[in-house]
C-alpha cells in the first residue's frame, strides 16, 4: 500500500503545555511508545522518531524502534 513511504514522528522533550509529554505514561506505556507501535502496524518502508532528547532516543531504540537525533 505505502511501501515506499517513510513516517517520521517528531518527539520534543521541551513541551510548554505538558512537560515531558512524549514520556508521559498512558497505562503501561509511554505516549511515544503507543504512537510508534501503532504506526509500525502500517505497511511503510520505515518509522522513525525524530527527537532532541537522549532520554527519548534511548527509550525508543531500547524498545526496538528507530530514532534520529535532531
Buried (B, 14 or more C-beta within 10 A) or exposed (E): EEEEEEBEBEBBBEEEEEEBBBBEEEEEEBBBBBBBBEBBEEEBEEBBBBBEBEEBBEBBEEBEBBBEEE
